[in-house]
Amino acid sequence: MLNASKPTSGTIVAEPEPIKLDWSTTALVIIDMQRDFMEPGGFGETLGNDVSQLARAVKPIAAVLARARDTGMLVVHTREGHLPDLSDAPPAKVERGAPSLRIGDPGPMGRILIRGEAGHDIIPELYPLDSEIVIDKPGKGAFYATELTDVLEKYGIENLLVCGVTTEVCVNTTVREANDRGYRCVVMSDGCASYFPEFHEMGLKMIKAQGGIFGWVADSAAVLEAMKTSTT
Ligand code: C5J
């Protein structure tokens, strides 16, 4: 529930243009800030990636998460992962490429990308409160084969503040899915990261190009500023 002493709306200085949001119809959506992507020994590293590239997103997300909790905004965390019997993991995903370990193989943080394993969990710095929503998703997009649509409808959500990893994969896929469903998406530039800095830059450009074809982009400072000043 929104905190009555806090602003109920704010204008985020974003690209391609500022956007005014009502916080009661806005959710903070934090994509896949899981040990499997962020830490050595997880899914991200098995694919050959330098996981240290993602660490830069943690502090900006933590700052906005703290403000969102203070404001009473709906907070949604997502986790990519599969059932232990892999029944929700398409062979085309499991067999892809030549990773050092495949989805479901035992690794240093438990079975790779499997629900309930240590690697599947969210990093301690951004750990969900019991009151927050956690969406487990088998795919890259947070709407595919999940209850996210029902949750957002239940809370009357129209706008999404999106952050997490990785910019061009699960963040972009989720924003595109959300945009087609009619949600206004503001993507936090420094609250997203990629194993490939150039994909991060292009991923953000693709969202805000053509008048904001998929949404808006703003940094965490602009989001925090909007959340502290009321424009009602
Ligand atoms: C990937 C994700 N990169 N969360 N997942 O496979 O972006």
Residues whose N, C-alpha, C, O or C-beta is under 5 A from the ligand:
A	BS01	C5J	D32 E80 V165 T166 V169 C170
